[in-house]
Amino acid sequence: VLPHTDLVLCCLKATNAAAYKRITQTHHSGARSSGFLAYCQEHCQDFWLRYVLVPDHTDAPEDIHRLADIAHSYSHCKGVELLPYHRLGVEKWHSMGLRYPLEDTPTPT
């Protein structure tokens, strides 16, 4: 599919492994995203990074600096989109009998 794609939108959950694990409740570190971005770069595939600002989880100045460092490290990164956190997926977690890991996280005002 990638050879027929004009622009990839890559959503990053966090800029470091600890935050990624805390937010997603998985054992993954986010390395898959890094590998995919390297693949896009290697194959001259343009992409945008999308990043959700989760209060007290991914919105610290150092998180934003790491995001900027990631974006600047790839010449095929053509943009960064900062998105506000929302709670639209909470009911999906509850319907599966799972505790939503960001249950106490407020939405930005």
C-alpha positions in Angstrom: 0.0 0.0 0.0 2.8 2.4 0.9 4.0 2.9 -2.7 0.5 4.2 -3.6 0.3 6.5 -0.6 0.9 10.3 -0.8 1.1 11.0 2.9 1.2 8.8 6.0 -0.3 10.0 9.2 1.5 8.4 12.1 0.0 8.7 15.6 2.5 8.7 18.4 1.2 7.8 21.9 4.2 9.1 23.8 7.8 10.2 23.2 9.3 7.7 25.7 8.9 4.1 26.5 7.7 4.6 30.1 4.9 6.9 29.1 3.9 4.7 26.2 3.6 1.7 28.5 1.7 3.7 31.1 -0.8 5.1 28.6 -1.4 2.0 26.5 -1.1 -0.6 29.3 1.0 -2.8 27.0 4.5 -4.2 27.2 5.4 -2.5 24.0 7.8 0.5 24.1 6.7 2.4 21.0 9.6 1.0 19.1 7.2 -0.2 16.3 6.4 3.5 15.6 10.1 4.3 15.5 10.8 1.4 13.1 7.9 2.5 10.9 9.2 6.1 10.7 12.6 4.8 9.8 11.0 2.6 7.1 9.1 5.7 5.7 12.4 7.7 5.7 14.3 4.9 4.0 11.6 4.7 1.3 11.2 8.4 0.8 7.7 8.3 2.1 6.4 11.7 3.5 4.5 11.6 6.8 3.0 13.8 9.5 3.3 13.0 13.2 0.1 13.2 15.2 0.4 13.6 19.0 -2.2 13.8 21.6 -1.6 16.1 24.5 -2.7 14.1 27.5 -2.7 16.3 30.7 0.0 15.2 33.1 1.1 12.4 30.8 2.3 13.7 27.5 2.1 17.5 27.8 5.3 18.4 29.7 7.8 20.7 28.0 10.3 17.8 27.8 7.7 15.7 25.9 7.2 18.4 23.4 11.0 18.9 23.0 11.3 15.1 22.4 8.5 15.3 19.8 10.3 18.1 18.0 13.6 16.1 18.1 11.8 13.2 16.6 10.2 15.3 13.8 13.5 17.1 13.0 15.4 13.8 12.8 13.4 12.8 9.7 13.6 14.8 6.5 10.4 13.2 5.3 8.4 14.4 8.3 6.3 17.2 6.7 4.3 18.2 9.7 3.3 17.7 13.3 -0.3 17.9 14.5 -1.0 18.4 18.2 -4.3 17.0 19.3 -6.3 17.6 22.5 -7.0 14.6 24.7 -10.6 13.4 24.7 -12.5 10.6 26.5 -14.4 9.2 23.5 -12.9 5.7 23.9 -13.7 5.2 27.6 -16.9 3.2 27.0 -15.1 0.8 24.6 -12.7 -0.1 27.5 -15.6 -0.5 29.9 -17.6 -2.7 27.5 -14.6 -5.1 27.3 -14.5 -5.2 31.1 -11.2 -3.3 31.2 -10.2 -0.4 33.4 -9.5 2.6 31.4 -5.8 3.6 32.2 -6.5 7.3 32.0 -9.8 7.1 34.0 -8.9 10.1 36.2 -7.4 12.3 33.4 -9.5 15.4 32.8 -10.0 16.7 29.3 -8.4 20.1 28.7 -10.5 23.2 29.0 
